[in-house]
């Protein structure tokens, strides 16, 4: 999952890295920054965490400019290699073009095939590079018209920030699947995926970029202007509900709602829907904490930190291999035995996707002396793959796609297992009527199987054709 950030401040380079650091939770495989000083584009892209690569003054000093975009990578299309680290950059006929993309295109391989047949040579396996080639090959003259022409051809989810010599473009797909917000620091405008990046910079939140909207930021200082364009026919928005469940930081505002408050309300809904006699409510940190607080408050059962997280280990769900995920669970969590031993424990977690974490956590809590372990999940069962920016492309890896709830309970060694209902999830997002099955208010395809766009690439075997699309 990729995250993007921009700052336009002539003599302020270090905030580039600080802004990215605030979004590190969104992707840990790589990070990159591209800056523009009015004449030259300069890029620094590195594998690993922001703090490991973008803290030295020497490196920061190379990123001279009044504009910059950044990105932290969580691979959903393309492998974990330097060729796929963003921002991607190309010298086009219209000038330099740097792009950071959050989301996933569902017709990228179909378009890629067409582009290759017409002579395009790809340097990465990222779906995001398709956007560059579509802009480069468009027959329209202006960069704006080329960009609109390209966007009309792509399907799926995208929040994009594009840096050019003419200014900064920010845009969301017409369904608004992935978030993008605007803030302001002095006279400078900032675009980022979450409001927590604004907070760390001392910037103030202005608004969300609307679904299907393009904003163009140009000029400098007090002369800076922001232009808003909506070139696409309006559609019913379908923002990703998994942002509230897992991806977004709890101190962010997403879709106009506090993520922390939504997660607490999910926990309260879960307590109403799936009560159980127990002695203590324990979250699986960190993403399970707000829901556990809500569950405890609603149920009246005490909340305790019965699992302690080592914060020097990354998030296991978004690390790139099963082996690393399994190792990460053991390194990352430790049972607080004095809060567990001899007690009936309710564990609250945000989701069960592959089941990797849940099995290890339940066993760890039992080994710490729990009499009973009841698992409560603050999202519905994840039965379907996401093709919009969550790395679950193979349905066979989803535990709920292979097992019913009783079988899942046995698999993770819990005494009971329950998930919040999809209507309960919507209630927590302040939709008291629940899910509108005719016009769903969110993208919840991972739970419902109701995909809001075409899945063009799923009709083809993209892996067999991959070798045709990448430069040696």
C-alpha positions as CSV (number, residue, x, y, z in Angstrom):
1,X,0.0,0.0,0.0
2,X,1.5,3.2,-1.1
3,X,1.4,6.5,0.6
4,X,2.0,9.9,-0.7
5,X,3.0,13.3,0.6
6,X,3.8,16.8,-0.7
7,X,5.2,19.9,0.8
8,X,6.0,23.2,-0.9
9,X,8.4,25.1,1.3
10,X,11.5,26.5,-0.4
11,X,14.0,26.1,2.5
12,X,12.4,23.3,4.4
13,X,13.7,19.9,3.3
14,X,13.6,17.8,6.5
15,X,9.7,17.7,6.7
16,X,9.8,15.5,3.5
17,X,11.1,12.7,5.7
18,X,9.0,13.6,8.7
19,X,5.8,13.5,6.6
20,X,6.6,10.1,5.3
21,X,7.6,8.8,8.7
22,X,4.0,9.6,9.9
23,X,2.7,7.3,7.3
24,X,5.2,4.5,7.9
25,X,2.4,2.2,9.2
26,X,1.0,2.0,5.6
27,X,4.1,0.3,4.1
28,X,7.5,-0.8,5.3
29,X,9.2,-2.3,2.3
30,X,10.6,0.9,0.8
31,X,10.4,4.6,0.7
32,X,11.2,7.3,-1.7
33,X,11.1,11.1,-2.2
34,X,11.3,13.2,-5.4
35,X,12.0,17.0,-5.1
36,X,11.8,19.8,-7.7
37,X,13.6,23.1,-7.5
38,X,12.0,24.8,-10.5
39,X,14.7,23.4,-12.9
40,X,15.8,19.9,-11.8
41,X,14.1,16.8,-10.3
42,X,16.1,14.9,-7.7
43,X,15.0,11.5,-6.4
44,X,16.1,9.3,-3.5
45,X,14.6,5.8,-3.2
46,X,15.6,3.2,-0.7
47,X,14.5,-0.2,0.5
48,X,13.6,-0.3,4.1
49,X,12.0,2.2,6.6
50,X,12.0,5.9,6.4
51,X,13.9,6.3,9.6
52,X,16.7,4.1,8.3
53,X,17.1,6.0,5.1
54,X,15.9,9.6,5.3
55,X,17.3,11.0,8.5
56,X,20.9,11.9,7.5
57,X,21.5,15.6,6.8
58,X,23.7,14.6,3.8
59,X,20.9,12.8,2.1
60,X,18.2,15.4,2.9
61,X,20.5,18.1,1.5
62,X,20.4,16.4,-1.9
63,X,16.6,16.9,-2.0
64,X,16.7,20.6,-2.9
65,X,13.5,22.2,-4.0
66,X,10.3,23.9,-3.2
67,X,8.1,20.9,-4.0
68,X,8.3,17.2,-3.3
69,X,6.3,14.0,-3.3
70,X,7.1,10.9,-1.2
71,X,5.9,7.4,-0.9
72,X,6.2,4.4,1.4
73,X,5.7,1.1,-0.3
74,X,3.5,-1.9,0.5
75,X,3.6,-4.1,-2.5
76,X,0.2,-5.2,-4.0
77,X,1.3,-5.4,-7.6
78,X,5.0,-6.0,-8.5
79,X,7.7,-7.4,-6.2
80,X,9.8,-6.0,-3.4
81,X,12.7,-4.6,-5.5
82,X,14.2,-1.3,-6.2
83,X,12.7,-1.1,-9.7
84,X,9.3,-0.8,-8.0
85,X,10.1,1.8,-5.4
86,X,8.2,5.0,-5.9
87,X,7.9,7.8,-6.8
88,X,8.3,6.6,-10.3
89,X,9.9,9.2,-12.6
90,X,10.0,9.8,-16.4
91,X,11.1,12.6,-18.7
92,X,8.1,13.1,-21.0
93,X,7.6,15.4,-23.9
94,X,5.9,17.8,-21.5
95,X,8.8,17.6,-19.0
96,X,9.6,15.7,-15.8
97,X,6.8,13.6,-14.4
98,X,7.0,11.9,-11.0
99,X,4.1,9.9,-9.6
100,X,3.2,8.3,-6.3
101,X,0.2,6.0,-6.4
102,X,-1.9,4.5,-3.6
103,X,-4.3,1.8,-4.6
104,X,-4.4,-0.9,-7.3
105,X,-5.4,-0.8,-11.0
106,X,-7.7,-3.7,-11.9
107,X,-6.9,-3.5,-15.7
108,X,-3.2,-2.7,-15.5
109,X,-2.0,-5.9,-17.2
110,X,-4.6,-5.5,-20.0
111,X,-3.4,-2.0,-20.6
112,X,0.2,-3.1,-20.3
113,X,-0.2,-5.7,-23.0
114,X,-1.6,-3.1,-25.4
115,X,1.2,-0.6,-24.6
116,X,3.9,-3.2,-25.1
117,X,2.5,-4.1,-28.5
118,X,2.7,-0.5,-29.5
119,X,6.4,-0.2,-28.4
120,X,6.4,0.8,-24.7
121,X,9.2,-0.6,-22.6
122,X,8.5,-1.0,-18.9
123,X,11.2,-0.6,-16.3
124,X,9.2,-2.1,-13.4
125,X,6.5,-4.6,-12.5
126,X,4.4,-2.0,-10.7
127,X,0.9,-1.3,-12.0
128,X,1.6,2.3,-11.4
129,X,4.0,2.6,-14.3
130,X,1.1,2.0,-16.6
131,X,-0.2,5.5,-15.8
132,X,3.1,7.0,-17.0
133,X,3.0,5.2,-20.3
134,X,-0.6,6.1,-20.9
135,X,0.3,9.8,-20.3
136,X,3.4,9.5,-22.5
137,X,1.5,7.9,-25.4
138,X,-1.6,10.1,-25.3
139,X,-2.2,12.1,-28.5
140,X,-3.5,15.1,-26.6
141,X,-1.2,18.1,-26.4
142,X,-1.4,19.5,-22.9
143,X,-0.3,17.6,-19.8
144,X,-3.7,18.1,-18.2
145,X,-5.5,16.6,-21.2
146,X,-3.0,13.8,-21.5
147,X,-3.6,13.0,-17.8
148,X,-7.4,13.0,-18.2
149,X,-7.1,10.8,-21.2
150,X,-5.0,8.3,-19.2
151,X,-7.3,8.3,-16.2
152,X,-10.3,7.6,-18.4
153,X,-8.6,4.3,-19.5
154,X,-7.8,2.9,-16.0
155,X,-10.0,0.9,-13.7
156,X,-9.7,0.2,-10.0
157,X,-8.5,2.3,-7.1
158,X,-6.1,5.2,-7.1
159,X,-5.1,8.2,-5.1
160,X,-2.3,9.9,-7.0
161,X,0.1,12.7,-6.4
162,X,2.0,13.8,-9.5
163,X,4.8,16.3,-9.5
164,X,5.6,18.2,-12.7
165,X,7.3,21.4,-13.7
166,X,3.9,23.1,-14.0
167,X,2.8,22.2,-10.5
168,X,1.4,19.4,-8.4
169,X,-1.6,17.3,-9.3
170,X,-3.6,15.3,-6.7
171,X,-6.5,13.1,-7.6
172,X,-8.8,10.3,-6.4
173,X,-10.6,7.7,-8.5
174,X,-14.3,8.4,-9.0
175,X,-15.3,6.0,-6.3
176,X,-12.9,7.4,-3.7
177,X,-11.7,4.0,-2.7
178,X,-8.4,5.2,-1.3
179,X,-8.1,8.3,0.9
180,X,-6.4,11.6,0.0
181,X,-6.6,14.8,2.1
182,X,-5.3,18.4,1.8
183,X,-3.7,20.4,4.5
184,X,-1.9,23.7,4.8
185,X,1.2,24.9,6.6
186,X,1.7,28.7,6.3
187,X,1.2,29.4,2.6
188,X,2.1,25.9,1.5
189,X,-0.3,23.2,0.7
190,X,0.2,19.5,1.6
191,X,-1.5,16.4,0.1
192,X,-1.3,13.2,2.1
193,X,-3.2,9.9,2.6
194,X,-4.0,10.5,6.3
195,X,-4.4,13.5,8.5
196,X,-1.8,12.2,11.0
197,X,0.9,13.3,8.6
198,X,-0.5,16.9,8.8
199,X,-0.4,16.7,12.6
200,X,3.3,15.8,12.8
201,X,4.2,18.7,10.6
202,X,2.0,21.2,12.6
203,X,-0.2,21.7,9.5
204,X,-3.9,22.1,9.7
205,X,-6.4,20.0,7.9
206,X,-8.3,21.7,5.1
207,X,-10.5,19.0,3.5
208,X,-10.6,15.6,1.7
209,X,-10.0,15.5,-2.0
210,X,-13.4,14.4,-3.3
211,X,-13.9,11.2,-5.3
212,X,-13.2,11.9,-8.9
213,X,-11.7,15.3,-8.1
214,X,-8.4,16.6,-9.5
215,X,-6.6,19.4,-7.6
216,X,-3.8,21.4,-9.2
217,X,-1.4,23.3,-6.9
218,X,0.8,25.8,-8.6
219,X,2.9,28.8,-7.7
220,X,4.9,29.4,-4.5
221,X,4.4,31.2,-1.2
222,X,1.5,33.6,-0.9
223,X,1.0,33.3,-4.7
224,X,0.2,29.7,-4.6
225,X,-3.1,28.7,-6.1
226,X,-5.3,25.6,-5.8
227,X,-7.6,24.7,-8.7
228,X,-10.3,22.0,-8.5
229,X,-11.6,20.1,-11.5
230,X,-14.1,17.3,-11.7
231,X,-13.8,15.8,-15.2
232,X,-15.7,12.5,-14.5
233,X,-19.4,11.8,-14.2
234,X,-20.3,11.6,-10.5
235,X,-20.7,8.1,-9.0
236,X,-21.9,6.9,-5.6
237,X,-18.7,6.9,-3.5
238,X,-17.3,3.6,-2.2
239,X,-14.4,4.4,0.1
240,X,-12.6,1.4,1.6
241,X,-14.1,0.4,4.9
242,X,-10.9,-1.6,5.8
243,X,-9.2,1.8,6.3
244,X,-11.3,2.2,9.4
245,X,-10.7,-1.5,10.5
246,X,-7.0,-1.7,10.0
247,X,-4.9,0.5,7.7
248,X,-5.4,4.0,8.9
249,X,-3.8,5.2,12.1
250,X,-6.3,5.7,15.0
251,X,-5.4,9.4,15.3
252,X,-6.4,10.1,11.7
253,X,-9.6,11.4,10.3
254,X,-10.9,9.3,7.4
255,X,-14.1,9.9,5.5
256,X,-14.9,12.6,8.0
257,X,-14.8,10.2,10.9
258,X,-12.2,9.7,13.7
259,X,-10.7,6.3,13.1
260,X,-10.2,5.8,16.8
261,X,-13.9,6.5,17.6
262,X,-15.1,4.2,14.8
263,X,-13.0,1.4,16.2
264,X,-14.3,1.9,19.7
265,X,-17.8,1.8,18.3
266,X,-17.1,-1.4,16.4
267,X,-16.0,-2.9,19.7
268,X,-19.2,-1.8,21.4
269,X,-21.2,-3.3,18.5
270,X,-19.3,-6.5,18.9
271,X,-20.0,-6.7,22.6
272,X,-23.7,-6.3,21.9
273,X,-23.7,-8.9,19.1
274,X,-21.4,-11.5,20.7
275,X,-21.3,-11.3,24.5
276,X,-19.5,-13.9,26.6
277,X,-18.8,-14.4,30.3
278,X,-15.2,-13.6,31.0
279,X,-12.9,-12.0,33.4
280,X,-10.8,-9.7,31.2
281,X,-10.8,-8.0,27.8
282,X,-7.4,-8.0,26.2
283,X,-6.5,-6.3,22.8
284,X,-4.1,-7.7,20.2
285,X,-2.0,-4.6,19.9
286,X,-1.9,-2.2,18.3
287,X,-4.8,-2.2,15.9
288,X,-7.1,-4.1,18.3
289,X,-6.8,-1.7,21.2
290,X,-9.6,0.8,20.4
291,X,-12.1,-2.0,19.6
292,X,-11.1,-3.7,22.9
293,X,-11.7,-0.5,24.8
294,X,-15.2,-0.3,23.2
295,X,-15.9,-3.9,24.0
296,X,-14.9,-3.6,27.6
297,X,-16.9,-0.4,28.1
298,X,-20.0,-1.9,26.6
299,X,-19.7,-5.3,28.4
300,X,-18.5,-4.0,31.7
301,X,-15.7,-6.5,31.7
302,X,-12.3,-5.0,32.8
303,X,-9.8,-4.0,30.1
304,X,-6.2,-4.9,30.5
305,X,-3.0,-4.9,28.4
306,X,-2.4,-8.6,28.6
307,X,-0.3,-8.7,25.4
308,X,2.8,-6.4,25.1
309,X,4.0,-5.4,21.7
310,X,7.7,-4.9,20.8
311,X,7.5,-1.7,18.7
312,X,10.8,-2.3,17.0
313,X,9.2,-5.1,14.9
314,X,7.0,-4.1,11.9
315,X,3.3,-4.9,11.2
316,X,3.0,-8.6,10.4
317,X,0.0,-8.3,8.1
318,X,1.7,-6.1,5.6
319,X,5.1,-7.8,5.5
320,X,5.8,-9.5,2.3
321,X,6.2,-13.3,3.0
322,X,4.5,-15.9,5.1
323,X,7.8,-16.9,6.7
324,X,8.4,-13.3,7.8
325,X,4.9,-13.0,9.1
326,X,5.2,-16.2,11.2
327,X,8.5,-15.0,12.6
328,X,7.2,-11.5,13.2
329,X,4.3,-12.7,15.4
330,X,6.8,-14.4,17.8
331,X,9.1,-11.4,17.9
332,X,6.4,-8.9,18.1
333,X,4.1,-10.0,21.0
334,X,4.6,-11.2,24.5
335,X,2.0,-12.3,27.0
336,X,1.7,-10.3,30.2
337,X,1.2,-13.4,32.3
338,X,0.1,-11.6,35.5
339,X,-3.0,-10.3,33.7
340,X,-3.8,-13.6,32.1
341,X,-3.1,-16.5,34.4
342,X,-6.2,-18.3,35.7
343,X,-8.6,-16.0,33.8
344,X,-11.2,-16.3,31.2
345,X,-9.8,-14.0,28.4
346,X,-11.6,-12.2,25.6
347,X,-9.1,-11.4,22.9
348,X,-10.1,-8.6,20.5
349,X,-8.4,-8.2,17.2
350,X,-9.1,-6.1,14.1
351,X,-9.4,-8.9,11.6
352,X,-8.5,-12.5,10.6
353,X,-7.1,-12.5,7.1
354,X,-4.6,-15.3,6.7
355,X,-5.0,-16.6,10.3
356,X,-1.2,-16.3,10.9
357,X,-1.4,-14.0,13.9
358,X,-4.5,-15.4,15.6
359,X,-3.3,-18.9,15.9
360,X,0.0,-17.8,17.5
361,X,-1.7,-15.3,19.8
362,X,-4.3,-17.7,21.1
363,X,-1.6,-20.4,21.8
364,X,0.6,-17.8,23.5
365,X,-2.2,-16.7,25.8
366,X,-3.0,-20.3,26.7
367,X,0.6,-20.9,27.5
368,X,0.5,-17.9,29.8
369,X,-2.2,-19.7,31.9
370,X,-5.6,-18.6,30.5
371,X,-8.5,-20.8,31.6
372,X,-10.5,-19.9,28.5
373,X,-9.7,-17.9,25.3
374,X,-12.5,-16.2,23.4
375,X,-11.6,-14.4,20.2
376,X,-13.7,-11.5,19.1
377,X,-13.0,-9.9,15.7
378,X,-13.8,-6.2,14.9
379,X,-14.7,-6.9,11.3
380,X,-16.7,-9.4,9.3
381,X,-15.0,-12.6,8.0
382,X,-12.6,-11.7,5.2
383,X,-13.8,-14.2,2.5
384,X,-12.9,-12.4,-0.7
385,X,-9.7,-11.1,-2.2
386,X,-9.1,-7.4,-2.4
387,X,-7.9,-6.0,-5.8
388,X,-7.8,-2.3,-4.7
389,X,-4.7,-2.1,-2.6
390,X,-4.7,-4.9,0.1
391,X,-2.3,-7.8,-0.5
392,X,-4.7,-10.7,-0.6
393,X,-4.7,-11.6,-4.3
394,X,-5.1,-15.3,-3.7
395,X,-8.4,-16.3,-2.1
396,X,-6.9,-19.6,-1.1
397,X,-4.9,-17.7,1.5
398,X,-7.9,-16.3,3.2
399,X,-8.9,-18.4,6.2
400,X,-12.6,-17.5,6.0
401,X,-12.7,-18.4,2.4
402,X,-11.7,-22.0,3.3
403,X,-13.5,-22.5,6.6
404,X,-16.8,-21.7,8.3
405,X,-16.6,-20.0,11.7
406,X,-16.6,-23.2,13.7
407,X,-13.7,-24.6,11.7
408,X,-11.9,-21.3,12.1
409,X,-12.4,-21.4,15.9
410,X,-10.9,-24.9,16.0
411,X,-8.0,-23.9,13.7
412,X,-6.9,-21.0,15.9
413,X,-7.5,-23.1,19.1
414,X,-10.1,-20.7,20.6
415,X,-13.0,-21.6,22.9
416,X,-15.3,-19.3,20.9
417,X,-14.9,-17.1,17.9
418,X,-17.3,-14.3,16.7
419,X,-17.1,-11.5,14.2
420,X,-18.9,-8.2,14.1
421,X,-21.7,-8.2,11.5
422,X,-21.4,-6.1,8.3
423,X,-24.4,-4.0,9.5
424,X,-22.7,-3.6,12.9
425,X,-19.6,-2.3,11.1
426,X,-21.7,0.2,9.2
427,X,-23.4,1.2,12.4
428,X,-20.0,2.0,13.8
429,X,-19.4,4.3,10.8
430,X,-22.5,6.3,11.9
431,X,-24.9,4.7,9.4
432,X,-27.7,3.6,11.7
433,X,-29.6,2.0,8.8
434,X,-26.7,-0.3,8.2
435,X,-25.5,-1.4,4.7
436,X,-27.6,-0.3,1.7
437,X,-27.4,-3.5,-0.3
438,X,-28.6,-1.7,-3.5
439,X,-26.1,1.2,-3.2
440,X,-23.4,0.2,-0.6
441,X,-21.9,3.2,1.1
442,X,-18.4,1.7,1.3
443,X,-16.3,-0.7,-0.6
444,X,-16.6,-3.9,1.5
445,X,-15.7,-6.4,-1.2
446,X,-13.3,-8.3,1.0
447,X,-16.3,-9.1,3.3
448,X,-19.2,-9.2,0.8
449,X,-17.7,-10.1,-2.6
450,X,-19.5,-7.0,-4.0
451,X,-16.7,-5.4,-6.2
452,X,-17.5,-1.8,-7.2
453,X,-15.4,-1.9,-10.5
454,X,-14.6,-4.3,-13.3
455,X,-11.9,-6.9,-12.5
456,X,-10.5,-7.0,-16.0
457,X,-7.1,-8.6,-15.2
458,X,-8.7,-11.5,-13.3
459,X,-9.9,-12.9,-16.6
460,X,-6.3,-13.4,-17.7
461,X,-3.3,-15.2,-16.3
462,X,-1.0,-12.2,-15.8
463,X,1.9,-14.1,-14.3
464,X,2.4,-16.1,-17.6
465,X,2.6,-12.8,-19.5
466,X,4.7,-10.8,-17.0
467,X,8.0,-11.6,-18.8
468,X,6.6,-9.8,-21.9
469,X,6.1,-6.6,-20.1
470,X,9.3,-5.9,-18.3
471,X,12.6,-4.6,-19.7
472,X,15.6,-6.9,-18.9
